Amino acid sequence: MRIVLLGAPGSGKGTQAQRLINRYQVPQISTGDLLRAAVAAGTPLGLHAKATMDAGKLVDDGTMLGIIRERLGEPDCANGFILDGFPRTIPQADALTVLLEELGCPLEAVILMAVDSEQLFRRLTGRRTCKACGAVFNVYTAPPSVPPPCGGRCDSPDLFQRPDDSEATIGKRLEVYEGQTRPLVEYYSARGLLREVDAEGDIDVVTARLEAALA
C-alpha cells in the first residue's frame, strides 16, 4: 500500500492513518509529527518550522521533500507507506511524483477525507492535549472524562492548546488549505488516483468507509 491521505487540518487524517497502520502493517509518514519532534528537540529545522507553523504558514518545499526522502529510505517503508500531511501544494505533488518514480514506489491511491468547513473549525479550536501522556481531547466533542482523566493514564491531566490551534491561526490554516491544497483534488482526480471518503461522524464508521474506498 502506497497512499496519500488528503484533507484539511482536522479532517481526521492522523487518526485514520493510525488505524491503517495496524491493518496493513505499513508506516505512517506524518511530516507534522516529524516537524514537531524537531521543534521539541530544538534543532535548526525545528526552530525554523516552529516559527512558520505558529504563523499558520506551510514549511518550505525543500525542507519537506528532504524529510520525506530520508523517511522513505528507511527499512520499514519497503512494503509501502501512508503519507499524512504531504503534499499540500501542486509543486509538492509534482516533486513527490518525481521522487517516488526515482525510488520505484509510485502512489496507488489518494484518499480525500471530506469534512464540512464549519465542523473542521470546531474540531481544531476545541482540541486540547495532555502534557503528561499526549492524549488528545476536544472540549466540544470529546472532553476529558472525570474520572478517570486520560483513560486512567494520568492522575490530573494538564491540558494545553497548540499554538497552531488558536482561532486566528486556524482561520489562516483553512485559508491556506483552500487556496493551495484544495487544487490537489483536481490534480489527483485527473490522474485517476483520487478516492473521496465522508470523514464526518463516528470514527469507526469513517474507518469502514475508508477501508471500502481502499478495497
C-alpha positions in Angstrom: 0.0 0.0 0.0 1.3 3.4 -1.0 -1.2 6.1 -0.4 -1.7 9.8 0.5 -4.3 10.9 3.0 -5.5 14.3 1.7 -7.8 16.7 3.6 -8.0 20.0 5.5 -6.5 20.3 9.0 -8.8 18.5 11.5 -10.3 16.1 8.9 -9.0 13.0 10.8 -6.1 12.1 8.6 -3.8 11.3 11.5 -6.4 9.3 13.4 -7.3 7.1 10.4 -3.7 6.7 9.4 -3.0 5.0 12.8 -5.8 2.5 12.1 -4.4 1.7 8.7 -1.0 1.1 10.2 -2.4 -1.7 12.3 -4.4 -3.3 9.5 -1.9 -3.1 6.7 1.4 -3.1 8.6 2.9 -0.1 6.8 4.2 3.1 8.5 2.5 6.4 8.7 4.7 9.2 7.4 3.4 12.4 9.0 5.6 15.4 8.3 3.7 17.2 11.0 4.8 14.7 13.6 8.4 14.8 12.3 8.5 18.6 12.4 7.0 18.8 15.9 9.7 16.3 17.0 12.3 18.6 15.6 10.7 21.6 17.4 10.8 19.7 20.7 14.5 18.8 20.1 15.3 22.4 19.3 17.1 21.6 16.1 17.8 24.3 13.4 15.0 22.7 11.3 12.7 22.7 14.4 13.3 26.3 15.2 12.6 27.3 11.6 9.5 25.1 11.4 8.1 26.4 14.7 8.1 30.0 13.6 6.5 29.0 10.3 3.8 26.8 11.8 3.0 29.3 14.6 2.2 31.8 11.9 -0.2 29.3 10.2 2.1 29.0 7.2 3.4 26.0 5.3 7.0 24.8 5.8 9.1 25.3 2.6 9.1 22.6 -0.1 12.8 21.9 0.1 12.6 21.1 3.8 9.6 18.9 3.4 11.0 16.9 0.5 14.2 16.3 2.3 12.3 14.9 5.3 10.2 12.7 3.0 13.2 11.3 1.1 15.0 10.4 4.2 12.0 8.7 5.7 11.2 6.7 2.6 14.7 5.3 2.7 14.2 3.6 6.0 13.6 -0.2 6.0 10.0 -0.2 7.3 8.9 1.6 4.1 9.8 -1.4 1.9 6.2 -2.7 1.8 4.5 0.7 1.5 3.6 3.8 3.4 0.8 6.2 4.3 1.6 9.9 3.7 -0.2 12.2 6.0 0.1 16.0 5.5 2.1 15.8 2.3 1.8 17.0 -0.4 -0.1 20.2 0.3 0.6 22.1 -3.0 0.7 21.3 -6.7 4.5 21.9 -6.8 4.9 19.5 -3.9 2.7 16.9 -5.7 4.9 17.2 -8.8 8.1 16.9 -6.8 6.7 13.9 -4.9 5.7 12.2 -8.2 9.3 12.6 -9.4 10.7 11.4 -6.1 8.6 8.3 -6.0 9.4 7.4 -9.6 13.1 7.7 -8.7 12.6 5.4 -5.8 10.4 2.9 -7.8 7.4 3.3 -5.5 4.6 5.3 -7.2 1.4 6.1 -5.4 -1.5 3.6 -5.6 -4.3 6.0 -4.3 -5.0 9.4 -2.8 -7.8 9.5 -0.2 -9.7 12.7 0.3 -11.0 13.0 3.8 -14.1 15.2 3.2 -15.4 17.3 6.2 -17.6 20.4 6.3 -15.6 23.6 7.0 -17.7 24.6 10.0 -17.1 21.2 11.6 -13.4 21.5 10.9 -13.2 24.8 12.8 -14.9 23.3 15.8 -12.6 20.2 15.7 -9.5 22.3 15.6 -10.2 25.2 18.0 -11.6 22.7 20.6 -8.6 20.4 20.5 -6.6 20.1 23.8 -3.6 17.8 24.5 -2.4 16.3 27.9 1.2 17.4 28.6 1.9 14.3 30.5 0.7 11.5 28.2 -0.1 13.2 24.9 -3.8 12.1 25.0 -5.9 14.4 22.7 -9.4 15.7 23.7 -11.9 18.1 22.2 -13.8 20.5 24.6 -16.8 20.4 22.2 -17.0 16.8 21.1 -14.7 14.6 23.3 -13.9 16.3 26.6 -11.6 14.5 29.1 -13.5 12.1 31.4 -13.6 12.8 35.1 -12.9 10.3 36.5 -10.7 8.8 35.1 -8.9 11.5 33.2 -6.8 10.4 30.2 -8.4 7.0 30.4 -6.6 6.3 33.7 -3.1 7.2 32.4 -2.8 10.4 34.3 -4.0 11.4 37.8 -4.5 15.0 36.8 -4.2 15.9 33.1 -2.6 19.3 32.4 -4.3 20.2 29.1 -2.9 22.8 26.6 -3.9 24.2 23.2 -1.2 24.0 20.5 -0.3 27.5 19.2 -1.4 26.4 15.7 -4.9 25.5 17.0 -5.9 29.1 18.1 -8.9 30.6 16.3 -6.8 33.2 14.4 -4.2 30.6 13.3 -6.9 28.1 12.4 -8.6 30.6 10.1 -5.3 31.2 8.3 -4.6 27.4 8.0 -8.0 26.8 6.4 -7.4 29.7 4.0 -4.1 28.2 3.1 -5.7 24.9 2.5 -8.4 26.3 0.3 -6.0 28.4 -1.7 -3.1 26.0 -2.1 -4.1 22.4 -1.2 -7.7 22.1 -2.4 -6.4 22.2 -6.0 -4.8 18.8 -5.3 -8.3 17.3 -5.5 -8.5 18.1 -9.2 -4.8 17.2 -9.7 -5.1 13.7 -8.4 -8.6 13.2 -9.8 -7.2 13.9 -13.3 -4.6 11.2 -12.8 -7.2 8.6 -11.7 -5.9 8.3 -8.2 -8.5 10.2 -6.1 -11.0 8.4 -3.8 -13.3 10.5 -1.6 -14.4 9.4 1.8 -17.0 11.1 4.0 -14.9 11.8 7.2 -17.8 13.1 9.3 -19.4 11.0 12.1 -18.3 8.2 14.3 -14.6 7.2 14.0 -15.4 3.5 13.4 -17.9 4.4 10.7 -15.3 6.6 9.0 -12.8 3.8 9.2 -15.2 1.4 7.5 -15.8 3.9 4.7 -12.0 4.4 4.3 -11.4 0.6 4.0 -14.2 0.3 1.5 -12.5 3.0 -0.6 -9.2 1.1 -0.5 -10.7 -2.3 -1.3 
